[in-house]
Protein backbone atom coordinates (compact mmCIF):
# COMPACT_ATOMS: atom_id res chain seq x y z
CA UNK A 1 0.00 0.00 0.00
CA UNK A 2 2.82 2.41 0.85
CA UNK A 3 4.42 1.88 -2.57
CA UNK A 4 1.10 2.67 -4.22
CA UNK A 5 0.64 5.87 -2.19
CA UNK A 6 4.19 6.96 -3.04
CA UNK A 7 3.65 6.28 -6.73
CA UNK A 8 0.58 8.50 -6.83
CA UNK A 9 1.63 11.03 -4.18
CA UNK A 10 1.49 13.90 -6.69
CA UNK A 11 -2.14 13.09 -7.45
CA UNK A 12 -2.94 13.09 -3.75
CA UNK A 13 -1.24 16.44 -3.18
CA UNK A 14 -3.01 18.10 -6.11
CA UNK A 15 -6.40 16.74 -5.13
CA UNK A 16 -6.15 17.71 -1.48
CA UNK A 17 -4.70 21.13 -2.25
CA UNK A 18 -7.52 21.96 -4.66
CA UNK A 19 -10.17 20.96 -2.14
CA UNK A 20 -8.53 22.97 0.63
CA UNK A 21 -8.50 26.05 -1.57
CA UNK A 22 -12.16 25.58 -2.45
CA UNK A 23 -13.35 25.11 1.10
CA UNK A 24 -11.61 26.17 4.28
CA UNK A 25 -14.61 26.32 6.57
CA UNK A 26 -17.00 23.61 5.37
CA UNK A 27 -18.97 21.41 7.71
CA UNK A 28 -19.37 17.65 7.47
CA UNK A 29 -22.67 15.99 8.34
CA UNK A 30 -23.43 12.41 9.41
CA UNK A 31 -24.62 10.17 6.60
CA UNK A 32 -28.41 10.04 6.31
CA UNK A 33 -28.60 7.72 3.28
CA UNK A 34 -26.44 4.68 3.88
CA UNK A 35 -28.89 1.95 2.93
CA UNK A 36 -26.73 1.35 -0.14
CA UNK A 37 -23.42 2.23 1.47
CA UNK A 38 -21.88 -0.74 -0.31
CA UNK A 39 -22.92 0.62 -3.72
CA UNK A 40 -21.97 4.32 -4.05
CA UNK A 41 -18.77 5.68 -2.53
CA UNK A 42 -20.06 9.27 -2.20
CA UNK A 43 -23.56 10.34 -1.14
CA UNK A 44 -24.89 13.85 -0.44
CA UNK A 45 -26.84 14.39 2.76
CA UNK A 46 -29.81 16.82 2.82
CA UNK A 47 -27.75 19.86 3.88
CA UNK A 48 -24.89 19.24 1.46
CA UNK A 49 -24.49 20.74 -2.03
CA UNK A 50 -21.06 19.43 -3.07
CA UNK A 51 -18.71 16.78 -1.79
CA UNK A 52 -15.23 15.58 -2.74
CA UNK A 53 -14.19 11.98 -2.08
CA UNK A 54 -10.82 10.19 -2.21
CA UNK A 55 -9.98 6.63 -1.18
CA UNK A 56 -7.26 3.99 -1.26
CA UNK A 57 -8.26 0.32 -1.26
CA UNK A 58 -6.32 -2.92 -1.08
CA UNK A 59 -7.80 -6.23 -2.20
CA UNK A 60 -6.11 -9.52 -1.29
CA UNK A 61 -6.66 -13.20 -0.44
CA UNK A 62 -8.11 -13.95 -3.89
CA UNK A 63 -9.68 -17.36 -4.42
CA UNK A 64 -11.85 -18.62 -7.27
CA UNK A 65 -15.29 -20.04 -6.52
CA UNK A 66 -16.35 -22.39 -9.31
CA UNK A 67 -19.79 -23.34 -10.64
CA UNK A 68 -20.17 -25.98 -7.93
CA UNK A 69 -19.34 -23.56 -5.14
CA UNK A 70 -15.91 -25.06 -4.50
CA UNK A 71 -13.07 -22.68 -3.62
CA UNK A 72 -9.94 -23.01 -5.72
CA UNK A 73 -6.62 -21.24 -6.19
CA UNK A 74 -6.95 -17.97 -8.09
CA UNK A 75 -4.71 -17.47 -11.14
CA UNK A 76 -5.07 -13.68 -11.33
CA UNK A 77 -3.30 -10.92 -9.36
CA UNK A 78 -2.41 -11.69 -5.74
CA UNK A 79 -3.01 -8.10 -4.67
CA UNK A 80 -4.90 -5.16 -6.13
CA UNK A 81 -4.45 -1.54 -5.08
CA UNK A 82 -6.96 1.09 -6.15
CA UNK A 83 -7.32 4.83 -5.71
CA UNK A 84 -10.74 6.33 -6.45
CA UNK A 85 -11.69 9.99 -6.75
CA UNK A 86 -15.31 11.15 -6.81
CA UNK A 87 -17.24 14.41 -6.87
CA UNK A 88 -20.93 14.84 -6.01
CA UNK A 89 -23.02 17.87 -7.01
CA UNK A 90 -26.55 18.77 -5.97
CA UNK A 91 -28.69 19.61 -9.03
CA UNK A 92 -32.00 20.40 -7.32
CA UNK A 93 -33.27 20.16 -3.75
CA UNK A 94 -34.09 16.48 -4.29
CA UNK A 95 -31.67 15.46 -7.07
CA UNK A 96 -27.87 15.05 -7.04
CA UNK A 97 -25.28 13.39 -9.23
CA UNK A 98 -21.75 12.08 -8.85
CA UNK A 99 -18.79 11.11 -11.02
CA UNK A 100 -16.41 8.33 -9.93
CA UNK A 101 -13.10 7.24 -11.49
CA UNK A 102 -9.67 6.09 -10.42
CA UNK A 103 -6.45 4.19 -11.04
CA UNK A 104 -5.27 0.75 -9.97
CA UNK A 105 -2.23 -1.46 -9.62
CA UNK A 106 -2.28 -5.25 -9.90
CA UNK A 107 0.58 -7.38 -8.56
CA UNK A 108 1.58 -11.02 -8.51
CA UNK A 109 4.97 -11.77 -7.01
CA UNK A 110 7.44 -9.21 -8.35
CA UNK A 111 5.37 -8.50 -11.47
CA UNK A 112 2.89 -5.62 -11.55
CA UNK A 113 0.90 -3.36 -13.86
CA UNK A 114 -1.00 -0.09 -13.47
CA UNK A 115 -4.03 1.24 -15.30
CA UNK A 116 -7.20 3.30 -15.05
CA UNK A 117 -10.47 1.97 -13.60
CA UNK A 118 -13.92 2.05 -15.15
CA UNK A 119 -15.71 5.39 -14.73
CA UNK A 120 -19.29 5.71 -13.46
CA UNK A 121 -21.94 8.45 -13.57
CA UNK A 122 -24.60 8.32 -10.84
CA UNK A 123 -27.91 10.08 -10.11
CA UNK A 124 -30.08 9.91 -6.97
CA UNK A 125 -33.52 11.44 -6.45
CA UNK A 126 -35.20 11.80 -3.06
CA UNK A 127 -38.82 10.60 -3.26
CA UNK A 128 -39.28 11.00 0.48
CA UNK A 129 -37.17 12.89 3.03
CA UNK A 130 -36.68 11.97 6.66
CA UNK A 131 -38.11 14.20 9.38
CA UNK A 132 -37.80 14.37 13.15
CA UNK A 133 -41.57 14.82 13.36
CA UNK A 134 -42.03 11.18 12.33
CA UNK A 135 -38.77 9.21 12.67
CA UNK A 136 -40.54 6.01 11.54
CA UNK A 137 -40.87 7.34 8.00
CA UNK A 138 -37.78 6.45 5.93
CA UNK A 139 -35.84 8.42 3.40
CA UNK A 140 -36.57 6.87 0.00
CA UNK A 141 -34.31 7.43 -3.01
CA UNK A 142 -34.39 6.15 -6.57
CA UNK A 143 -31.01 5.56 -8.20
CA UNK A 144 -29.77 5.56 -11.78
CA UNK A 145 -26.14 5.06 -12.80
CA UNK A 146 -24.03 4.07 -15.76
CA UNK A 147 -20.60 2.46 -15.65
CA UNK A 148 -18.53 3.20 -18.73
CA UNK A 149 -16.14 0.69 -20.24
CA UNK A 150 -12.90 2.67 -20.02
CA UNK A 151 -10.22 0.02 -19.59
CA UNK A 152 -9.16 -3.54 -20.42
CA UNK A 153 -10.80 -6.60 -18.81
CA UNK A 154 -9.91 -10.26 -18.30
CA UNK A 155 -11.48 -11.02 -21.70
CA UNK A 156 -8.86 -8.86 -23.45
CA UNK A 157 -5.94 -9.08 -21.04
CA UNK A 158 -2.54 -9.26 -22.70
CA UNK A 159 -0.35 -9.92 -19.68
CA UNK A 160 0.06 -13.16 -17.78
CA UNK A 161 -2.30 -13.62 -14.79
CA UNK A 162 -4.53 -10.80 -16.11
CA UNK A 163 -2.28 -8.16 -14.58
CA UNK A 164 -3.45 -5.53 -17.10
CA UNK A 165 -7.14 -6.11 -16.35
CA UNK A 166 -8.73 -3.18 -14.47
CA UNK A 167 -12.37 -3.20 -15.58
CA UNK A 168 -15.34 -5.35 -16.52
CA UNK A 169 -14.86 -5.08 -20.29
CA UNK A 170 -18.38 -3.82 -20.96
CA UNK A 171 -20.60 -0.86 -20.07
CA UNK A 172 -23.55 -1.37 -17.74
CA UNK A 173 -26.52 0.72 -16.57
CA UNK A 174 -28.05 0.35 -13.09
CA UNK A 175 -31.34 1.41 -11.54
CA UNK A 176 -32.81 0.83 -8.11
CA UNK A 177 -34.43 2.09 -4.93
CA UNK A 178 -32.99 2.81 -1.48
CA UNK A 179 -34.92 3.10 1.82
CA UNK A 180 -33.18 4.32 4.98
CA UNK A 181 -34.49 4.77 8.55
CA UNK A 182 -31.86 7.18 9.87
CA UNK A 183 -33.70 8.99 12.67
CA UNK A 184 -33.96 6.01 15.02
CA UNK A 185 -31.45 4.97 17.76
CA UNK A 186 -30.55 1.96 15.60
CA UNK A 187 -30.47 2.97 11.93
CA UNK A 188 -31.31 0.46 9.24
CA UNK A 189 -32.31 0.20 5.61
CA UNK A 190 -31.77 -1.52 2.33
CA UNK A 191 -31.45 -1.24 -1.42
CA UNK A 192 -32.43 -3.22 -4.48
CA UNK A 193 -30.53 -2.59 -7.72
CA UNK A 194 -30.86 -4.12 -11.17
CA UNK A 195 -28.67 -3.70 -14.22
CA UNK A 196 -28.85 -3.64 -18.00
CA UNK A 197 -25.46 -4.72 -19.44
CA UNK A 198 -24.32 -3.53 -22.86
CA UNK A 199 -22.85 -6.03 -25.33
CA UNK A 200 -19.12 -5.72 -26.04
CA UNK A 201 -16.72 -7.17 -28.63
CA UNK A 202 -13.94 -9.28 -27.08
CA UNK A 203 -11.23 -11.59 -28.36
CA UNK A 204 -13.64 -14.50 -27.92
CA UNK A 205 -16.55 -12.84 -29.72
CA UNK A 206 -19.60 -10.70 -28.98
CA UNK A 207 -20.15 -10.84 -25.20
CA UNK A 208 -23.43 -9.97 -23.45
CA UNK A 209 -23.38 -10.57 -19.68
CA UNK A 210 -26.65 -11.32 -17.96
CA UNK A 211 -28.35 -8.61 -15.88
CA UNK A 212 -27.44 -8.22 -12.21
CA UNK A 213 -29.76 -8.01 -9.24
CA UNK A 214 -28.15 -6.74 -6.03
CA UNK A 215 -29.82 -6.61 -2.62
CA UNK A 216 -28.15 -4.71 0.23
CA UNK A 217 -29.22 -4.70 3.88
CA UNK A 218 -27.50 -2.28 6.29
CA UNK A 219 -27.68 -1.51 10.00
CA UNK A 220 -25.80 0.96 12.17
CA UNK A 221 -25.79 3.36 15.09
CA UNK A 222 -24.18 6.61 16.20
CA UNK A 223 -21.54 6.04 18.87
CA UNK A 224 -21.31 9.82 19.29
CA UNK A 225 -22.55 12.65 17.02
CA UNK A 226 -19.17 12.43 15.28
CA UNK A 227 -18.74 8.64 15.07
CA UNK A 228 -20.92 6.16 13.19
CA UNK A 229 -20.62 2.38 12.83
CA UNK A 230 -22.31 0.60 9.92
CA UNK A 231 -22.45 -2.95 8.69
CA UNK A 232 -24.35 -4.97 6.17
CA UNK A 233 -24.78 -7.90 3.84
CA UNK A 234 -24.93 -7.92 0.05
CA UNK A 235 -26.35 -10.57 -2.28
CA UNK A 236 -25.46 -10.21 -5.94
CA UNK A 237 -26.80 -12.47 -8.68
CA UNK A 238 -25.94 -12.25 -12.37
CA UNK A 239 -27.87 -14.15 -15.02
CA UNK A 240 -26.36 -16.34 -17.74
CA UNK A 241 -23.76 -14.89 -20.13
CA UNK A 242 -24.36 -14.91 -23.89
CA UNK A 243 -21.46 -15.23 -26.35
CA UNK A 244 -22.14 -14.63 -30.04
CA UNK A 245 -25.86 -14.94 -29.33
CA UNK A 246 -25.65 -18.31 -27.54
CA UNK A 247 -26.03 -18.86 -23.80
CA UNK A 248 -22.97 -20.18 -21.99
CA UNK A 249 -24.16 -23.10 -19.92
CA UNK A 250 -23.80 -22.78 -16.14
CA UNK A 251 -22.34 -19.25 -16.39
CA UNK A 252 -24.66 -17.51 -13.93
CA UNK A 253 -23.01 -15.98 -10.86
CA UNK A 254 -23.94 -15.59 -7.19
CA UNK A 255 -22.04 -13.85 -4.39
CA UNK A 256 -22.92 -13.19 -0.74
CA UNK A 257 -20.79 -10.45 0.77
CA UNK A 258 -20.32 -8.72 4.15
CA UNK A 259 -19.03 -5.24 4.96
CA UNK A 260 -18.40 -3.08 8.02
CA UNK A 261 -17.69 0.66 8.15
CA UNK A 262 -16.44 3.11 10.77
CA UNK A 263 -16.94 6.78 9.84
CA UNK A 264 -15.86 9.79 11.86
CA UNK A 265 -15.43 13.56 11.68
CA UNK A 266 -13.45 13.77 14.94
CA UNK A 267 -10.32 15.13 13.27
CA UNK A 268 -11.91 18.34 11.97
CA UNK A 269 -14.33 19.38 9.25
CA UNK A 270 -13.57 16.36 7.07
CA UNK A 271 -15.08 12.89 7.23
CA UNK A 272 -12.93 9.77 7.41
CA UNK A 273 -14.13 6.25 6.66
CA UNK A 274 -12.61 2.80 7.13
CA UNK A 275 -14.39 -0.10 5.43
CA UNK A 276 -13.56 -3.79 5.66
CA UNK A 277 -15.44 -6.13 3.34
CA UNK A 278 -15.33 -9.73 2.19
CA UNK A 279 -16.77 -11.02 -1.05
CA UNK A 280 -18.25 -14.54 -1.09
CA UNK A 281 -18.21 -14.47 2.71
CA UNK A 282 -21.17 -16.73 3.50
CA UNK A 283 -23.88 -19.00 2.10
CA UNK A 284 -23.53 -20.65 -1.32
CA UNK A 285 -21.53 -18.74 -3.95
CA UNK A 286 -21.01 -19.54 -7.61
CA UNK A 287 -18.66 -18.41 -10.41
CA UNK A 288 -17.25 -15.54 -8.37
CA UNK A 289 -14.05 -14.51 -6.60
CA UNK A 290 -13.53 -14.63 -2.86
CA UNK A 291 -11.49 -11.69 -1.60
CA UNK A 292 -10.91 -9.32 1.32
CA UNK A 293 -10.92 -5.55 0.77
CA UNK A 294 -9.75 -2.74 3.08
CA UNK A 295 -10.65 0.84 2.09
CA UNK A 296 -9.49 4.11 3.66
CA UNK A 297 -11.53 7.12 2.53
CA UNK A 298 -11.50 10.89 3.03
CA UNK A 299 -14.47 13.17 2.27
CA UNK A 300 -15.02 16.91 2.41
CA UNK A 301 -18.31 18.77 2.06
CA UNK A 302 -17.77 21.93 0.03
N, C-alpha and C positions, 0 to 999 in steps of 0.2 A: 504493500500500500504506500509506503514512504517513497519508493522509487517512482510510483505513478504520480504522487503529489508533486515531487520534484520535477518530473518531466513536464507537467502542465502548470508549474508555479506561475508563469507569466499570465496565463489565462485567469488563474485565481486572483492575482493582484489587480488586473484590469477590471475584472467583474466587480470585486469588492470596492475598489476605488470609485467606480462609476456610481454604484449604489450609495456610497457614503456622500458623494457630492450631491446626489439627487435628494437625499433625505437625511437630515441630521437630527431631526426631532420627532420622528415618526413613532407611533405607538403600535405594539403588537397585541392582538386579541386572541383569546382562547378559540380553538376550533369549534365551530357550531355545526359543521356538516362533515362528519367523519364516518358516516355509514359506509362509504366506499373508500375509506382511507388506503385500502390496498390497490386502488385503481388509478387515481390521479395524484401526482406528487404535490401539486399546489392547488389550493382551494381558497376562494375569497369568502370571508365571513361578512355578515350584514353591514358592518361599519367600515369595511375596507374597499378601496377603489383600485389599488394597484398593489402587486406583491412580486418581489423577486425571490427566486429559489435557486439554491445550488447544493448539490450533494455529491458524495463519493461513496461508491458501493463496491464491496468485494464479494464475489461468489466463489464457492469452493465445495469440496466433497461431492463432486459430480459422479452420479451413477445412473446408468440406463435402466429404465423399467420397460420390459418388453410387453408384447401383446397378451401374455399370460399373467402379467403382474409380477414376474420374477425380476429381481434386481441383479444387474450384471455390471461388469466393469465398463466405464465410459471411455470411448476412444477419442473424444474431443479435448479441448483445453482443460488443464487441471485447475487453473484459476482464471477468473475474469475480473478485471477492474473496470469500473465505469464512472464517468463524471457527467452528470446531467445538469443543464441549466434550463430554467423555465421562467416565464413572465406571464402574470395574469392581469387582465384589464377589465374593469367593470364597464359595460356598454350601456345598460339601463339600470334602474333600481333593482330589477329582478334578474337581469341577464349579465353574465360575464363569460369571458373566453380566456384561453391560455394557449401558449406555444411552448413545446417541450422538445429539446434536442440534446445531443451530447457526444462524447467520444469514449472509446473503450480500448482496452488492451487485453489480449488473450495470451496466455502463457502455458507451455507444457515443457517441463524441464528447463533447459537453458534457452529454448526457442520461444520467440514471442512475436506478436504483430499488433499494430495499432490501426484504428479506423474510426469512422463516424458511426453513430447509431441512427436508427430510424427516427424520423421526426413526426410529432403528432400535433394536431390542432384540436382543441377541445372547447365545447360550449356547455354551459349549465344554465338552466332557467328555474327560478324558484316559483313553484305552483302555490306553495303555502309556506308562510314564515312562522317561526316559533314566537311565542309571546309568554311573558311571565303571568299574564292574566289567566291562562289555561295551559299549564306546563305539560298536560297530557295530550296536547295536539302536537304532532311532529312537524318538523320542517320537511317538505317534500320537494325534490328537484327532479327534473328530467334532464338527461344527459345525451349529448351527441358529440362524437369525436371521429377523427379520421387519422389513421397512421399511414404515413407515406413511405413507400419503398425508396429508401435513399442509400442503401448500402448492400453489400454482397451477403448471401446467405449460405447455408450448408449445401443447398442444391447447386450452387455455382462456385463453391470454394476451390481455390487453386493451390492452397498450401496444405501440407500434411496435417492431419488431426483437426482440420477446419479452423486453423488459427486465424484466417482472414475472414471469418464469418462473424458479422456484427448485427445482422438483422434477420427478418423473417423471409425475405425474398419476394414478398408480395404486399400490396396495399390492402388495407382493411378498414371498413367503417363500423362504428359501434353506436348503439343507442340503448338507453335504459332508464331506470327510475331509481331514486335514492330516497329513503325515509329515515329520519334521524330524530330521536327523542333526546334532546340535549339540555333540557331544563330540569331534569330530575336528578336526585342524588347519585343514582347509577344511570349513566347514559347508555343508550343502546340504539341499534338501528340495523339497516341492511340495504343491499342493492341487488338488482337483477340487471344484467347487461347481456345483449345479444349482438352478434356481428354479421356483417355481410362482406366476405372476402372477395377480392378482385383477382381474376385469373392473371397468371404471369408466365412468360416464356422462360424455361430453364434449359439446362443442358440435356435433361431427360425428356423434355417435351412441354406441352401446355399444361400447367399445374393450376388446379382450382381446389384449394383447401375447403373443407366443410365449415359451415358456420359454427361459431362458438356461443355457448351459453355459460355465463359466469354468475354465481350466486355468492354474495359476501355477507357475512353476519359479524357485527362488531359490538363490543361492550367496553365500557370504560368508566372512570371516575376522576374527579379533580382531587388530587392530594392536597393542594393549596390552590389559591387563585392563579398561581404562576406555574403549577406543575400538573400535568395530565398524563394518565396511564391508559393506554388502549390495547386491545387485543382482539383477535378475530380468526375466523376460519373462512376459507375460500374453496369452492368447488367449481372447477372448470371442465367443461365437456366440449369436445370438438367432434363434429360429424365426419363421415368418411371422406377421404381425399379422392379427387378425380384427376386422372392423368390422361391427356389426349382424349377426353370425353368418356373414359371408362373408369368405373369405380375401382379403387385399390382395395382388395379384400382385407378385412381386419385392420384397417388403418385409422379407425376412430381413436380418440384420445380422451383420457380422464385423469384428472389430478386433484388431490385434496391437500390443501396447503394450510399452514398456520402462520400467524404473524403477531408480534408484540411491539408496541411503540411507547417510548417515553419522550414527552415533549415539554419543554420548559422555556420561560422567558426570564429566568432568574438573573442572567448575566447582563441585562440591559434591555434596550428596546427591541432587540432581535429575538426571534424564536429559534430554538435548537431542537433537533429531533434525532433520536436513535431508534432504528428499527431492525429487529432481528426476525427473519422469516425462514421457513423451510418449505420447499416444494415437495409434493408427494410425501407428506408427513404422516398421514394416517389413512385408514380405510383401504379400499382396493383401488390401485392406480394402473393405468394402461398406456403404453406407447408415449411415455413422458420421461423427464429427467429429474431425478432426485438431486437436490442441491440445498446448500445453506447460504443465506445472503445476509450481510451486515451493511447497513446504510447509515451514514452520518450526514445530516442535512442542516442547512442554515437558511432562514427565511427572514425577509424584512418587508414590512408593510410600508408603502411609500405614501 
